[in-house]
Amino acid sequence: MKSLELKIPPAIVFGLIALGMWWIASLDTGHFVDPELGRVLFWILFGIGTLFGIAGLISFYRARTSIDPHKPEKVSSLVTSGIYRLSRNPMYVGLAIILGAWAIRLGSLLSMIGVVLFVLYITRFQIIPEERVMNEKFGEEFEEYRSRVRRWL
């Protein structure tokens, strides 16, 4: 399955899963959260997810390194400051949080499957290949960072 590694942009994976969650919710007649509470929780979690993503982008921008998820070999420095002290993948964490917010907004417990699928897919086909490149480029520095900061949260 190496043929899928680093092939589908995370934003497209996110969009396809969000659409799938909407479709699943259309089949699910029950609501696991009150719709009004769901709206409030959606905006809170959407904001948190967005902040994670923006903080990750800012850290990469400050380090003047590439954010291209297709070409991790273009990364010129190992970013370990800012939000990267909490997570090795804050941009993906942000997208997962937003998908969780979307499931709550949809009111479908079954649509939470989308969050799990996103995390599993991104871990296997995006993060693990990125980590291989980071290990090759930064060796012991990356291993030390990896030992103290979690992949997700």
Secondary structure, DSSP 8 states (H G I E B T S, - for coil): -GGGTTTS-HHHHHHHHHHHHHHHHHH----SS-HHHHHHHHHHHHHHHHHHHHHHHHHHHHHT----TT-GGG--S---SGGGGT-S-HHHHHHHHHHHHHHHHHT-SGGGHHHHHHHHHHIIIIIHHHHHHHHHHHHHHHHHHHHHS-S--
